[in-house]
Amino acid sequence: MTPKISIVTCSYNQAAFLDTTIRSVVAQKIEGLEYFVVDGGSTDGSVDILRRHESDLAGWLSEKDGGQSEAINKGLHRASGEVVGWLCSDDVLLDGALSEVLEFFARHPDVDAVYGDAVLIDGKGRPLRMKHEIGFMPWLLAFDHNYIPQPSMFWRRRVHEKIGYLREDLHLTMDLELWLRFARAGLKVAHVRRCWSGMRCHDSQKVFTQHDAIRSENAELRQQYGDAVTRMLPPPVVRGLARATRVVTKGLQGGYVKSVPESVRLSLQRLHTVAGK
């Protein structure tokens, strides 16, 4: 039986979160779920966690690699589901997320990719605030920031036959570059106002520790994916227009409501309660 959906988790020395991440996927109870974990050769006990969950996984490995993008590609190349996505080892899926994703794709055969909203959580899995987002606007992604919650984005596996896989020379903006390639290829990307994932915020995240590298990769992508008009304008002007457009659009759509729904709190609480035992 061909799996309906494949999920890849990339991990490196994230034993503190890995068990919760795996359980959040396994708990989806999706028929035909195919779940791979690709570890970069962790030395913190992650392998013991993977062995404990071995019966729940379609496959796992732990070996040195060239970084997160290569690890994700290893899993995506093995995936056989009609729909795919990846989940980093410090993020989680919320109850029922994958069922909703598959139902959406079944109802919308013309859509190539879809993303939902997310909730930001702290290191202990406690909700901080909601991350409600706007629709797919590549210009804003490139010139303001990558507002799409990566663990809430899913796409049809056939997309890779058209545009390829992640750029392995990018270690911080590989998801943004993939979204921009979606746009350049003319793919149809949808957004739904459903919370599908929890995005963990903690001090060791790359976004907090590698500011200069992120700026460098973003500058490269702006040059690569910008059009003739944006190249003619001063960069601060373009970025200012993009930021203003995003903020106004998000505000008009109610995207700045931070309160966390009770259903989201309960989903996180169930994961956290088990993790604390």
Buried (B, 14 or more C-beta within 10 A) or exposed (E): EEBBBBBBBBBBBBBBBBBBBBBBBBBBEBEBBBBBBBBBEBEEEBBEBBEEBEEBBBEBBBEEBEBBBBBBBBBBEBBEBBBBBBBBBBBBBBBBBBBBBBEBBEEEEEBBBBBBBBBBBEEEBEBBBBBBBBEBBBBBBBBBBBBBBBBBBBBBBEBBEEBEBBBBEBBBBBBBBBBBBBBEEEBEBBBBEBBBBBBBBEEEEEEEEBEEBBEEBBEBBBEEBBEEEBEEEEBEEBBBBBBEBBBEBBEEBEBEEEEBEEEBEEBBEBBBEEBEE
